[in-house]
């Protein structure tokens, strides 16, 4: 039965990640972290098994993965020296630092994009508030102009009415005076 890279690495004081890097340096693996595959030399000691979980339906329920087991007999072939261990640890440390720097840069970029979005939203709200205030002022001016116009129309209507009624009223007054004078004469 085979063992994992983590279990193999424990024999040498290495983590599973460090053991994979060591196996790559020694020519047993090729690829990148998370995507290693055995070389021809590694195929002599490694077996890969494909796993599938799930009957169907949603993709998240259908996990697929591969496991790689290593024959413990590989220990006879491996030449894990203290210098190799230091080189492997330095490479893993550098890879982790690069990954952390990339994550930090991505986080900074995401933060900057978020801040820019917030600023844009605030500016849009501010512009909308200014536009609403301007519209309210214009509406108030229009209401005031409408009231003034209404007053002017009413005054003009009353003046026109008086203009038209005055001759009628004068004629009625004259007719009354004539009737009174006629009554007084009788």
Long-range contacts (C-beta under 8 A, 24 or more apart in sequence): 1-69, 2-46, 2-47, 2-69, 2-70, 2-71, 2-72, 3-69, 3-70, 3-72, 4-67, 4-68, 4-69, 4-70, 5-68, 5-70, 8-70, 8-72, 8-74, 8-75, 11-75, 12-78, 12-80, 12-85, 13-85, 14-80, 14-85, 14-88, 15-92, 17-92, 18-85, 18-88, 18-89, 18-92, 21-88, 21-91, 21-92, 22-78, 22-80, 22-84, 22-85, 22-88, 25-84, 25-87, 25-88, 26-78, 26-79, 26-84, 28-74, 33-95, 36-68, 38-68, 45-70, 45-71, 45-73, 45-74, 45-77, 46-70, 46-71, 47-71
